[in-house]
Every structure is written in C-alpha cells, then in structure tokens.
Amino acid sequence: MELTILLVSLLLSVQTVSPCLLESERHGGHIQRQRSAPYVRRQSSNDTLPPIPVARGDRFQGGKLIPQGLGLQAEGAKIESILNLDEIHSGMAGLAREFNIELIEAPVKTYENRTIVGARAAGKDGKVRAMIEANIHARERGGPDHVLYFLADLLSAGRTGRGVTFGGVSYTHAQVRTVLDLGLLVLPTVNPDGLAYDLATDKCWRKNRNPKSANATKPDSIGVDLNRNFDFLWDFEKEFAPHTHPASAQPGALDFHGTAAFSEPETRAIKWFLDQHPDLGWFMDLHSAAGVVLYPWGDDSNQSVDPGNSFANTSADSIRGIVPDTANATYQSYMLRADADVYALIGSNMVNRMADSTGTVYAVTQSVHLYPTSGSSVDYVYARHLRDPTKGKVFGFGIEFGQGNEDNPDCIFYPTVSRHNSNIVEVAVGLMEMLLGATQYS
C-alpha cells in the first residue's frame, strides 16, 4: 500500500496541476483576467473552445421531468449546458417525485436566505452510509451536475434492472443495487449563494457571499472560503508553522477562513447533515480541476507509527504544515495503519477505473501534497471520531475533477462542453469505485 501511495504521489509531483486554489491565489492573487504562470495547457486541441454555457430556463420543468445522466444514454450522447440553480432544485424535486426519495432541508439559512437541500435515498435497511457533496467552491462548475446525474442514473438503473456505462467502464445491475443498498445522501450545492453569484456574473467566484468581514470599498473581500471554515485546526495562525499558508485571516483573500470555525451557515448545515446521519461512514467532496483523488491529512505528511504525533498534538503547532520535513521540523500526522490501507486501496481503484473511463490519468495522494490546508471538510469528517469516540468513523475523500480550461483566461475552472462531459463520466466512475469499496468495510 505504501508503494502505491509513493508512486501516485510522485506522479502528482511531476504533473502540472490546476487545483481548486492556484499557487498565486494562496498568496492573495486573483485568477480573473490573469493566467497562472506555472500552468501548462493539458487539454487537447479539440478542447480549445469557449466554456460550456449556463442553461437558461428549467429543463426539468419544475420537477415534472427527471434528470438523465450519461450512464444510461447511448454512446456519443452529450450534455450541452451547465445546470442553473433552479434546475438543480427542480431536478432534485423530480427525483423525489419519481423515486420516492426524501428531500431534507438544513435548518439554517444562508446570508441570502437560501436553504441547503439534500436528497436522501436510504439503503435497504433504511440507513444512510455515504454522503456526497459538491460546490463548496462556487466557481468549480459542474459539481452539482455530477452529483445530480449520478444519483439519477443509479435510481433509474435500479428500478429498471439495468446496469450503467460511463465511457469505457460498465457496472452491472447487481453493482448498482449494491451501491444503492448502502444508502446515499447527496448535497448537490452546499454554497448556493456563491453559485448563484458566479453563474450570474462569470466572475470566477470561490467563496460564499457573507459580507460580515468585508471592506465596503472592496467587493472581492466579501465572503468566506467554506473549505477553510470547518473545525479542524481552524486557528492556523496558532496551529501551523509560519509561512505555510494553509488559509488566510484576511477577508480579501480567496482562502479567508472566517471569524471562527463554523462561523458560516453553510458549514453548520453540513455539520447538521452529518450529525443527523450517525450511520455515515463515507464522504465525498467534489472540487476541480487538478485531476486528483485526495484523502486526509491536509495538515502534514502521514505516519502510522507514533499515535502521540497527531493533529491534536499542540507541540506540533510551530512546525505543522512543513512538507517535506526539515532538520528543525520533523512532525508527521498519525493515521491508523488499517485506515491508511483503506485510503490507498480505494483511492487506487478509483483513479485506475477513472482512467479506463475516458483515458484521463488521475493521481491519488494525501491532500497535504497538493498544499497544506486547515479547516477542510475531508479532514474534519475523518477527525470527528477521533475527537469524539461516540461518533462513527467517516472516511473522507475528495475528487478534484477534470483539467483546468487554460483557453479561458478569465477562469480556468469553467470547463468546455467536451471536458464537462468527460468530467461527468470520470466523477461517476470515481464515485462508484468509492462506494463499491465502501461495501467491503461497512
């Protein structure tokens, strides 16, 4: 297992990737109307096209029609536009009407008075063991589409006795039923305010829209990076080594972590969904666009030898986040060996089958090797059982789907039509592999 992790980590280190926060942005830069200097085009010449358009109207007619992804369509089928916010909700309503799944509203409202809605498709025993969320970063277009179409394809195939085919990878009806029997909770958009703003303005908006800490003369200072707002080493200025940049305390920064852990209604909503489903054991957070499958920890390199050196070890506060270690910073974060093996095995299966689906090569690595982070969702969900033994263990994964669209100088996170369709296929395969792997450990 360790060899697998080493090989894919080396692969990641030599690839030029476009993660959800570019290196220049981690130091206060902005992507709008500027290109990232170290970024090298990875798309084919066939993808030198405008970004996929955002849909107008409502293709699901207020829930009268149900979404249909690519898993049950004929080879060559294409989806030509990104779902707008109304379509995300009407598509969920259509699935609830057609398949009798439950829509659940979080009890907190966003700053712009929106509700975060989840769709629960309970397993055969009534339990829910896997949670999939998307769009915590508003500009990473396609995440809600991937979640909605994936669930739609599974529900349709489950009812009709069919399997599903995503590009070059097929799954039998028995495998579809195995995944559905786990029980799924999906949250297509956990940042609806940010998404609505980004879709309306094309401003490559990452954060939510909370203006509490903003400077009135600086519109870019509005909002909080929700994936730095969870209660996992949130106070990075105290808990990380100086100059490691796992987040920012400056409201104008794209990775501003907020005024406190869980200061934002969106992250409190995610915590509420987790708390309401104690049988959860698997979690996926969708991002773009580095072509990487990620797993904990995000604070430092992993080790399975010394349990005392964990994220809870305050003596590591001055050296946490320095990767690789130096003579004066030798901290590594503890993970149980059996858990590290689960991450390595399932992660490797995911990237191998994702490559089979479209030919796109993904890497799998511990998230700190993309860059150090504090307050992230994937770390938070996995850490919950270690901080509170009454909570069940949740394996947290992230997929940075796709490849950045360098042909769009305003925002590389807006995919082309071709790339969006490839992303739908790759994400579906990644989710299937995670969930099929989960059945071995649930």
VENDA-V135730 format. One record per residue. N is the residue number from 0. PSI is psi in radians with two decimals (* if undefined). OMEGA is omega as a letter, one per 30 degrees, with the letter a starting at -180 (none if undefined). NEAR is the number of other ideal C-beta (glycine too) atoms within 8 Angstrom. Layout:
n: [N,N]
psi: [PSI,PSI]
omega: [OMEGA,OMEGA]
near: [NEAR,NEAR]
This chain:
n: [0,1,2,3,4,5,6,7,8,9,10,11,12,13,14,15,16,17,18,19,20,21,22,23,24,25,26,27,28,29,30,31,32,33,34,35,36,37,38,39,40,41,42,43,44,45,46,47,48,49,50,51,52,53,54,55,56,57,58,59,60,61,62,63,64,65,66,67,68,69,70,71,72,73,74,75,76,77,78,79,80,81,82,83,84,85,86,87,88,89,90,91,92,93,94,95,96,97,98,99,100,101,102,103,104,105,106,107,108,109,110,111,112,113,114,115,116,117,118,119,120,121,122,123,124,125,126,127,128,129,130,131,132,133,134,135,136,137,138,139,140,141,142,143,144,145,146,147,148,149,150,151,152,153,154,155,156,157,158,159,160,161,162,163,164,165,166,167,168,169,170,171,172,173,174,175,176,177,178,179,180,181,182,183,184,185,186,187,188,189,190,191,192,193,194,195,196,197,198,199,200,201,202,203,204,205,206,207,208,209,210,211,212,213,214,215,216,217,218,219,220,221,222,223,224,225,226,227,228,229,230,231,232,233,234,235,236,237,238,239,240,241,242,243,244,245,246,247,248,249,250,251,252,253,254,255,256,257,258,259,260,261,262,263,264,265,266,267,268,269,270,271,272,273,274,275,276,277,278,279,280,281,282,283,284,285,286,287,288,289,290,291,292,293,294,295,296,297,298,299,300,301,302,303,304,305,306,307,308,309,310,311,312,313,314,315,316,317,318,319,320,321,322,323,324,325,326,327,328,329,330,331,332,333,334,335,336,337,338,339,340,341,342,343,344,345,346,347,348,349,350,351,352,353,354,355,356,357,358,359,360,361,362,363,364,365,366,367,368,369,370,371,372,373,374,375,376,377,378,379,380,381,382,383,384,385,386,387,388,389,390,391,392,393,394,395,396,397,398,399,400,401,402,403,404,405,406,407,408,409,410,411,412,413,414,415,416,417,418,419,420,421,422,423,424,425,426,427,428,429,430,431,432,433,434,435,436,437,438,439,440,441]
psi: [-0.75,-0.62,-0.71,-0.82,-0.75,-0.79,-0.80,-0.52,-0.66,-0.68,-0.77,-0.68,-0.46,-0.16,2.58,2.01,2.82,1.39,3.05,-0.27,2.03,2.75,-0.73,-0.59,-0.47,-0.24,0.45,0.05,3.08,2.57,-0.42,2.17,0.47,2.55,2.63,2.07,-0.76,-0.07,2.32,2.36,2.29,-0.05,2.76,2.90,-0.36,-0.22,0.19,1.16,2.91,2.83,2.69,2.37,2.73,2.34,2.59,2.61,-2.63,1.78,-0.27,0.05,0.90,0.38,0.01,-0.52,2.66,2.62,2.64,2.05,-2.70,-0.13,-0.38,0.10,2.84,2.68,2.36,-0.14,2.57,2.58,2.19,-0.08,2.72,2.47,2.39,3.05,-0.69,-0.68,-0.61,-0.79,-0.69,-0.56,-0.71,-0.71,-0.69,-0.73,-0.70,-0.73,-0.78,-0.64,0.09,0.63,2.87,2.31,2.30,2.25,2.27,2.57,0.03,2.59,2.61,3.03,-0.65,0.35,0.55,2.78,2.42,2.14,2.34,2.69,2.16,2.05,1.60,2.65,-3.11,-0.38,0.17,-0.02,2.85,2.09,-0.13,2.42,2.30,2.20,2.77,2.89,0.45,-0.47,2.08,-0.67,-0.19,1.36,2.45,-0.39,-0.90,-0.66,-0.79,-0.75,-0.82,-0.81,-0.63,-0.87,-0.73,-0.78,-0.73,-0.80,-0.73,-0.78,-0.65,-0.66,-0.69,-0.05,0.36,2.87,-3.08,2.61,2.16,1.76,-2.14,0.20,2.27,2.59,2.46,2.90,-0.65,-0.67,-0.67,-0.80,-0.65,-0.76,-0.79,-0.60,-0.32,-0.68,2.14,2.46,2.10,2.41,1.63,-0.63,2.05,0.08,1.11,-0.59,-0.84,-0.70,-0.81,-0.73,-0.77,-0.76,-0.55,-0.45,-0.33,0.66,0.25,0.81,2.26,-0.73,-3.07,-2.86,0.43,2.06,0.15,-0.74,0.10,2.68,2.17,-0.42,0.00,1.62,-0.53,-0.21,-0.09,2.48,2.83,2.46,1.87,-0.46,0.30,0.21,0.02,2.82,1.16,1.82,0.73,-0.66,1.21,-0.49,-0.45,-0.61,-0.11,2.79,2.58,2.57,0.27,-0.29,0.85,-0.25,-3.00,2.56,0.10,2.13,-0.48,-0.21,2.62,-0.36,0.58,2.24,0.03,-3.04,-0.26,2.81,2.35,0.52,-0.33,2.44,-0.53,-0.77,-0.58,-0.61,-0.76,-0.76,-0.71,-0.78,-0.72,-0.78,-0.55,-0.16,1.37,-0.21,-0.04,2.36,-0.05,2.44,2.37,2.30,2.07,2.32,3.09,2.84,0.93,-0.17,0.86,2.47,2.24,2.69,2.88,2.79,2.77,-0.06,-0.50,3.02,2.65,2.68,2.70,0.53,-0.77,1.73,-0.41,-0.44,1.46,3.10,-0.36,-0.05,1.84,-0.34,-0.21,0.02,-0.58,-0.21,-0.07,2.40,-0.07,1.94,2.19,2.95,2.67,3.11,-0.49,0.05,1.64,0.31,2.42,2.61,2.33,2.40,2.34,2.34,-0.71,-0.65,-0.69,-0.65,-0.69,-0.83,-0.76,-0.78,-0.91,-0.75,-0.73,-0.73,-0.69,-0.93,-0.57,-0.78,-0.55,-0.69,-0.65,-0.50,-0.69,-0.19,-0.12,2.23,2.05,2.69,2.82,2.31,2.78,2.42,-0.45,-0.41,-0.14,-0.93,2.69,2.49,2.65,2.64,0.49,2.76,-0.78,-0.74,-0.74,-0.82,-0.65,-0.54,-0.31,-0.77,-0.39,-0.53,-0.52,1.74,-0.21,-0.23,2.54,2.75,2.31,2.05,2.11,2.24,2.76,2.49,2.11,1.65,2.59,-2.84,2.43,2.47,1.49,-0.29,-0.14,1.68,-0.32,-0.55,1.88,-0.11,0.03,1.87,2.83,3.00,-0.83,-0.81,-0.66,-0.76,-0.67,-0.68,-0.72,-0.78,-0.84,-0.74,-0.74,-0.74,-0.75,-0.75,-0.76,-0.76,-0.68,-0.79,-0.66,-0.68,-0.65,-0.56,-0.36,-0.28,0.08,*]
omega: [a,l,l,l,a,a,a,l,l,l,l,a,a,l,l,a,l,a,a,l,a,a,l,a,l,l,l,l,l,a,a,l,l,l,l,a,a,a,l,a,l,a,l,a,l,a,l,a,l,l,l,a,l,a,l,l,a,a,a,l,l,l,l,l,a,l,l,l,a,a,a,a,a,l,a,l,a,l,a,a,l,l,l,a,l,a,l,a,a,l,l,l,l,l,l,a,a,a,l,l,a,l,a,l,l,a,l,l,l,l,a,l,l,l,l,a,l,l,a,l,a,l,a,l,l,a,l,a,a,l,l,l,a,l,l,l,a,a,a,a,l,a,l,l,a,a,a,a,l,l,a,a,l,a,l,l,l,a,a,l,a,l,l,l,l,a,a,a,l,l,a,l,l,l,l,a,l,l,l,a,l,a,a,l,a,l,a,l,l,l,a,l,l,l,a,a,a,a,a,a,a,a,l,a,a,a,l,a,l,a,a,a,a,l,a,a,a,a,a,l,l,l,a,l,a,l,l,a,l,a,l,a,a,a,a,a,l,a,l,l,l,l,l,l,l,l,l,l,a,a,a,a,l,l,l,a,l,a,l,l,a,l,a,a,a,l,l,l,l,l,l,l,l,a,a,a,a,l,l,l,a,a,l,l,a,l,l,g,a,a,a,l,a,l,a,g,l,a,l,l,a,l,a,a,a,l,a,l,a,l,a,a,a,l,l,a,a,a,a,l,l,a,f,l,l,a,a,a,a,a,l,a,a,l,l,a,a,l,l,l,l,l,a,a,a,l,l,l,a,a,l,a,l,l,l,a,a,a,l,a,l,l,l,a,l,a,l,a,l,l,l,l,l,l,a,a,a,l,a,a,l,a,a,a,l,l,a,a,l,l,l,l,l,l,a,l,l,l,l,a,l,l,a,a,a,l,l,a,a,a,a,a,l,a,l,l,a,a,l,l,l,l,l,a,a,l,l,l,l,l,l,a,l,a,l,l,a,a,l,a,a,none]
near: [8,6,6,10,13,8,8,14,12,8,10,13,7,5,8,7,10,12,12,12,9,11,8,10,12,9,7,7,8,7,13,8,4,9,6,11,5,6,12,6,6,8,12,4,5,5,11,6,7,5,10,13,8,8,10,4,4,9,7,14,8,7,12,6,8,11,11,9,14,13,13,11,7,4,3,4,7,6,12,6,8,12,11,11,11,7,12,13,9,13,15,14,12,14,16,13,8,8,9,4,11,7,11,11,8,12,5,9,6,14,9,8,5,9,8,15,11,12,15,12,13,9,12,5,6,6,8,13,12,16,15,14,16,14,16,12,14,13,12,13,13,14,15,13,12,15,15,17,16,15,13,14,15,15,14,12,15,10,7,6,5,9,10,13,9,15,11,6,11,7,10,7,10,6,11,15,9,10,13,14,9,14,16,16,16,14,15,13,13,13,13,14,13,17,13,11,12,14,11,5,7,8,8,12,11,12,14,14,12,12,8,5,10,11,7,4,3,8,5,6,10,10,14,14,17,14,14,18,15,16,7,12,13,14,8,14,6,6,11,15,10,4,4,11,9,14,14,12,6,7,9,9,9,10,11,17,14,13,5,6,10,10,9,12,9,13,12,11,13,14,10,11,14,12,7,7,10,7,9,14,12,15,16,14,14,16,16,16,17,12,14,14,16,13,14,13,13,13,17,14,11,12,10,8,4,6,5,6,11,9,11,6,9,6,4,10,9,5,11,15,13,12,9,5,9,7,4,5,9,8,12,10,14,13,11,7,7,6,10,13,9,11,12,13,11,14,13,11,10,18,15,8,13,15,11,9,14,10,5,12,8,13,13,14,14,13,15,14,10,12,10,13,14,17,17,13,14,16,19,13,11,15,11,11,11,8,7,6,4,3,9,8,7,14,15,15,17,14,15,16,15,14,10,12,16,13,10,10,7,9,13,12,14,13,15,13,11,9,14,15,11,12,14,16,13,17,13,18,16,16,12,14,13,14,13,11,13,15,10,6,8,8]
